[in-house]
Amino acid sequence: MALPQLSAVAELFKPITWFPPMWAFACGVVASGESLAAHWLAILFGVLLAGPLVCATSQAVNDWFDRHVDAINEPQRPIPSGRIPGQWGWYIALGWTLLSLLVATVLGVWGFGAAVLGLVLAWAYSAPPLRLKRNGWWGNAACGVSYEGLAWTTGAAVMAGGALPSGRSLLMAALYSWGAHGIMTLNDFKAIDGDRRMGIGSLPVRLGVRSAARTACWMMAVPQVVVMLLLIGWGAPIHALCIGVLLFFQVWLMDHFTDAPVARALTYSGFGVPLFVAGMMVCAFAVRSFTEAAP
């Protein structure tokens, strides 16, 4: 049996997609209020688990079960192009799942439980019979929870030695998961033709291009407004102002994006999403300040 090219395996894992869950884990770490130096080993394993393991697994699983769609939309990808031949895509997805679970045992009950949930969501998103991605509402929700909320909560819990994170931290994790639903929609504009032909009900397929673009923008903007209002109510107006400035530039970019969603989705992802995740870290520092100020 022919072996896959190492460069093709690296491409299959899509390292660029590792950043969001790694960043969200770091936000949870910051929000916990715990000493970073005292927990450096847990942080290292957590970042490794969030990105190069669980997230990479989700990419491999998705590419395996999407190989027929990718043959239409992006035939140059590792599996449809034959650079990962035969059943190797399946073997890699399964092997990386098991490796992720093994590493997760180092992070205790919370870390292991989060890894299990993240992997379940990854397989449920792509694999039959659930294949949540067939419905853009459910599929994007699964990704948003896994990439942002679950990673944030895990970071906070691991730092606290397995204790339940604060209510404020959990609420912020939930709000940014909501916002991430819109970010996931941005990825669907490049695959409309193949999704429609293969019965994948992404939001651009279900709602139409412009309606899906507007929906994605609202999904990203509204939770940030809620975050700002909560921070003001909790006595952190400076942090709220910083998020407001970041949101202002996002809204400006959103206006351009919605004029031509298919052509500008990638551009918005490149410039708007970093502003969104920068606000996440500002929020994490705000939550940390509340924790440090608590008696």
Secondary structure, DSSP 4 states (H G I P E B T S, - for coil): -PPPPHHHHHHHH-GGGGHHHHHHHHHHHHHT---TGGGHHHHHHHHHIIIIIIIHHHHHHHHHHTHHHHHHH-TTSTTTTTSS-TTHHHHHHHHHHHHHHHHHGGGHHHHHHHHHHHHHHHHHHHSTTT-GGGBHHHHHHHHHIIIIIIHHHHHHHHHTTTPPPPHHHHHHHHHHHHHHHHHHHHTTGGGHHHHHHTT-B-HHHHH-HHHHHHHHHHHHHHHHHHHHHHHHHTT-HHHHHHHHHHHHHHHHHHHHHHHSHHHHHHHHHHHHHHHHHHHHHHHHHHHHHHHHH--
